[in-house]
Amino acid sequence: MIIGAFLFSIGGDWFMSNRHDNTEMFVAGIALFFIAHIGYLLYALMNGRIRWIFTAIVLAGFLVFFWLLLYPSINSLLLMFAVLGYLLISCFSMGAAAGIDARPAEKWSFIFGIFLVLLSDTIIAIGEFVGYRELNFLILPTYYAAHLSITFSLIAKRVKR
């Protein structure tokens, strides 16, 4: 699941890097990242269960973020649904990550990795839709650290065996 998620993330990166103000390319990138999050979600559910209260809190916060900051700036219905769908799957991935039943190193590195993906995506959204780009320097470090943290979680799981 995680290798598939990483591969879809690579595809999403390609679309985002080559979009050149093309909304359809942006939506295609979001769609591939959405599929990547399905991989993270399924991996977490195969190794635990979703934490519903935690998920509801995270989701509530991100829905407020969406309606107050992002929605007013999105002028494409397709893009609005893509962003909202991605926001939903991201929150459910975070809730499922919180419910992983594993040793601390494996569990917390996976949770931290998913958290960093959300942080990176939030910074991107603020830059793209709100126009506040002062935090853009954090996008790649958080994104790379997210993948390293998730990979460390898989290594910790293997060491456990």
Stockholm file with secondary structure:
# STOCKHOLM 1.0

chainA/1-161         MIIGAFLFSIGGDWFMSNRHDNTEMFVAGIALFFIAHIGYLLYALMNGRIRWIFTAIVLAGFLVFFWLLLYPSINSLLLMFAVLGYLLISCFSMGAAAGIDARPAEKWSFIFGIFLVLLSDTIIAIGEFVGYRELNFLILPTYYAAHLSITFSLIAKRVKR
#=GR chainA/1-161 SS CHHHHHHHHHHHHHHHHTCTTCHHHHHHHHHHHHHHHHHHHHHHHHTBCCCHHHHHHHHHHHHHHIIIIIGGGCCCHHHHHHHHHHHHHHHHHHHHHHTBCSCHHHHHHHHHHHHHHHHHHHHHHIIIIICCCTTGGGHHHHHHHHHHHHHHHHHHHHHHC
#=GC SS_cons         CHHHHHHHHHHHHHHHHTCTTCHHHHHHHHHHHHHHHHHHHHHHHHTBCCCHHHHHHHHHHHHHHIIIIIGGGCCCHHHHHHHHHHHHHHHHHHHHHHTBCSCHHHHHHHHHHHHHHHHHHHHHHIIIIICCCTTGGGHHHHHHHHHHHHHHHHHHHHHHC
//
